């Protein structure tokens, strides 16, 4: 994900969807750190709605934690062939043990492996931060909403896939 600071302002430009009527997106949200993850999810849904996606075409599912996001995305890739994009949303806050490193490694590498297949894009909307305030700043705070930015990335990647599939 990029940062809102890279947009030369505080607004996020929402791209048009190439095939709006058929666009389907799944958003999987980790239940850990819900104050953050729900704000990220809401930001993503808001962008999709503003882009003209009907709510019935957005699948919202919660999973127990960030590690489980990879399983949910993998299952969706294989069972829901009509998805144009998958967004995974989580928040891992560093603690006093190496658990942070293991969780971040699993979700980052798992997402990379799913994306390397070149099928439906899986957008990484997982915050990996040192402190809760850093997460809040990125979940609608002073640094924008990374969930909204993930939805923009989902639209752009879906558009690219749609274009290439038609060549």
ZISUL-V698642 format. One line per field, one symbol per residue. phi: phi as a letter, one per 30 degrees, with the letter a starting at -180 (. if undefined). A space follows every 10 residues. Layout:
BEGIN
phi: ???
END
This chain:
BEGIN
phi: .dceddchlc ccdcddcebe dcdbbcbcbd ddhdeddddd eddddddddd djddedccdc bcbeadeddd ddddddeccb dcdcabccba bccebccdee dddddddddd dddddddide dccdccdbbd bedddddccj ddcibddddd dddddddddd deddddd
END
